[in-house]
């Protein structure tokens, strides 16, 4: 038990381990614009974040990323890699948050589920943001093309 106090049965030595909640998000970038959703519920209601949600029993993190993108934005995405893993303090929702990069396969952008708006934003037009993972995704955005230049 590694020196941590844990609840245990003194008769059979069964130990109760608290399992962390795992959140999964998806980072979809088109050009130099990041897909964000406006949260329709707490925490951070009204702020914008990556499409994300909790890992469900029996679901892989990649499946969660694809499901959450579809549920919150109407887009079918293909996950292309893991961006980062975050550890959140107790009481902040998910204890562990996995952020995946993905590409749009098809679909029309339409907010749904626990998002009331969905849109792509560049660095110079960001709305009020929620969560460390969203800020980390913004840091990875490519710079916007200089005005008056062709982004080809």
N, C-alpha and C positions, 0 to 999 in steps of 0.2 A: 504494500500500500504506500510505499515511498514516503513515509512520515507524514502524510496528509491525513487529517481526521476524516473518517468516512463512516457512514452508518453501516452497521454490520450485525448479523444475527449471531448472538453468543452461543447458540446451540449448534448451528450447522456451519458457521463461518462464512455464510453468503455475504458478499459485500455489494452495496448499492453504489453504482457509479452514475453520477449525473452526466447525461449525454449533452454535448453542446448542440445548439441550433446551427445549422449550416445554411447560409444564404448564397445564392448564385446570381450573378449579373452578366449582362452581355453588352459588349462595346462594339457598336456597328458604326463604321466611319465610311462616308461616301465623299470622295474628294478630300476636302479638309473640314468636313462637317460631321459632327457627332450626333447620333440619335439619342434623344432624351425624352422622358415622359414626365408630365406634371402629376404629382402625387395627389390622389383624391382622398387619402386617409392619413391618419397619424401613424408613425412619426413623420414630421416635416411636411405636413399637408400643405399644398400650394407651392412647394418648391419643386425643382426639377432634378431628376436622377436618371440613372441608367435603368432600363427595363430589368427587373430583378424580382426574386422571391425565394421562398424557402425550398430546400431540397425535400422532396417527399419520399416516404419509405419505399424502397425498391426501385428508385429512380436514380440514374447516374447524374452527376453534375452537368454533363454536356446535355443530357435530355432535359434537365431543368432549364438550362440557358435557352434552348430552342423553344420549350413550352412557354416560358415567361415572355420571350420576344413575341411569340404569336398571340398570347393572351392580351398583352398590354399594348401592342402596336399593330396587330393584323399582319405582320410580316413573317414569312417563312425564311429562316436564316440557316446558314451552315457555319458551324463553329470551326475556326481555323487554328486556335491555339489558346493557351492559358496566358493571361496578361500578368496576374498577380494574385496573391492570397493575403487577406487582411485579418488581423485579430482585433476584435472589438472588445471594449470593456464590458463588464457585467451590466445588464440593464439596457444595452444599446441595440437590442434585437438579436440578430445573428451573432453568435460568438466568433464564428469563422465565416468569412465571405470570400468566395472564389469569383474572380472576374475573368471572363472569356472574351476573346476577340471573335467576331463573326462577320459574315458577308450576307447581304440580302440575296436570296434566291428568287423570290417573287412575292407578290402581294401588294396591296394598296395600304398606305399608311393610314391607320384609323385607331384612335385611342379606345381602350376598352378595359374591362376588369377593374383594377384599382387605380387606373390612370384616367384623367379626364382630358388630357391633351397629349399629343405626340408630335415631335418635329425634329428636324436636323438643324444644328446650330454650329456656326464657326466660332473661333476664339473671340472675335470682336463683337459678338452679338449674344453672349451667354445670358440666360435668365438667372434668377436666384437659384443657387445649387444646394443640394442636400447630400450629405455623406462623403466620407473620405474617398471612397472608391470612385465617385463621380469626379471629384477634383483630380484624382490620379489619372483618370481617363483623359481629362482635358489636357493634362500636362503632356500626354503622348500624341496629341493632335499635331499633324504637320502644320507648319505655318501657312497662313492664307497667302495666296498669290499676291504679289504687289499690284496695286491699282494701276491699270493701264497696260498690264502685261497679259499675254496669252498663257493660260495654265496648261497648255498642251504639253 
